[in-house]
């Protein structure tokens, strides 16, 4: 099996906490937004803070994934080359 893309799983331990305690801590910040977009968002009654937080969270995740792929590219290439050359270690015993 070749490695195409993988990221380490984030381990979370379920705890009994209130719904409020599970929400991420937020910090006030200042943003500069285009006037026309800000006005349109307000007219649509969008929660600008939530929209910015959601989009920024997606961008951070994408950048972390990109950097992880770059950081581990050598290992993945070596692993895939080994599998190509030698096959899977337990391949003779596969039943499917």
C-alpha positions as CSV (number, residue, x, y, z in Angstrom):
1,X,0.0,0.0,0.0
2,X,1.5,3.3,-1.1
3,X,1.3,6.4,1.1
4,X,-0.4,9.2,-0.7
5,X,-1.2,11.6,2.1
6,X,-1.6,11.2,5.8
7,X,-1.4,13.4,8.8
8,X,-1.0,12.4,12.4
9,X,-4.3,12.0,14.1
10,X,-5.0,14.5,16.9
11,X,-5.6,12.5,20.0
12,X,-8.6,13.8,22.0
13,X,-9.8,12.3,25.2
14,X,-13.5,12.7,25.8
15,X,-14.3,14.4,29.1
16,X,-17.5,15.4,30.7
17,X,-17.6,19.1,30.4
18,X,-20.3,21.5,29.6
19,X,-20.9,22.7,26.0
20,X,-19.6,26.1,26.9
21,X,-16.3,24.6,28.1
22,X,-15.7,22.9,24.8
23,X,-15.8,26.1,22.8
24,X,-12.4,27.5,21.8
25,X,-11.1,30.5,23.7
26,X,-11.4,33.6,21.7
27,X,-9.3,36.8,21.7
28,X,-10.3,40.2,20.4
29,X,-8.4,41.4,17.4
30,X,-8.6,44.1,14.8
31,X,-9.1,43.4,11.1
32,X,-9.1,45.6,8.1
33,X,-11.8,44.6,5.6
34,X,-13.0,46.0,2.3
35,X,-15.9,48.4,3.0
36,X,-18.1,47.0,0.3
37,X,-17.7,43.4,1.5
38,X,-18.2,44.4,5.1
39,X,-21.4,46.4,4.3
40,X,-22.7,43.4,2.3
41,X,-22.0,41.0,5.1
42,X,-23.8,43.2,7.6
43,X,-26.7,43.6,5.2
44,X,-26.9,39.8,5.1
45,X,-26.7,39.7,8.9
46,X,-23.6,37.4,8.7
47,X,-21.6,36.9,11.9
48,X,-18.3,38.4,10.6
49,X,-16.3,37.0,13.5
50,X,-17.5,33.5,12.9
51,X,-17.0,33.6,9.2
52,X,-13.4,34.9,9.6
53,X,-12.7,32.3,12.3
54,X,-14.0,29.5,10.2
55,X,-12.1,30.5,7.0
56,X,-8.9,31.2,8.9
57,X,-9.2,27.8,10.6
58,X,-9.5,26.1,7.2
59,X,-6.5,28.1,5.9
60,X,-4.4,27.1,8.9
61,X,-5.3,23.4,8.4
62,X,-4.4,23.5,4.7
63,X,-1.1,25.2,5.5
64,X,-0.2,22.7,8.2
65,X,-1.0,19.8,5.8
66,X,1.1,21.4,3.1
67,X,4.1,21.8,5.4
68,X,3.6,18.3,6.8
69,X,3.7,16.8,3.3
70,X,6.9,18.8,2.5
71,X,8.5,17.8,5.8
72,X,7.8,14.1,5.3
73,X,8.2,13.9,1.5
74,X,11.6,12.1,1.7
75,X,10.2,9.4,4.0
76,X,7.1,8.9,1.9
77,X,9.1,8.6,-1.3
78,X,11.5,6.1,0.4
79,X,8.6,4.1,1.7
80,X,6.8,4.0,-1.6
81,X,10.1,3.0,-3.4
82,X,10.5,0.1,-0.9
83,X,7.0,-1.1,-1.5
84,X,7.5,-0.9,-5.2
85,X,10.7,-2.9,-5.0
86,X,9.8,-5.4,-2.3
87,X,6.0,-5.4,-2.2
88,X,4.0,-5.4,1.0
89,X,5.6,-7.3,3.9
90,X,2.7,-9.6,4.5
91,X,1.5,-9.8,0.9
92,X,2.0,-13.6,0.5
93,X,-0.6,-14.2,3.3
94,X,-3.3,-11.8,2.0
95,X,-6.6,-13.4,1.3
96,X,-8.2,-10.6,-0.7
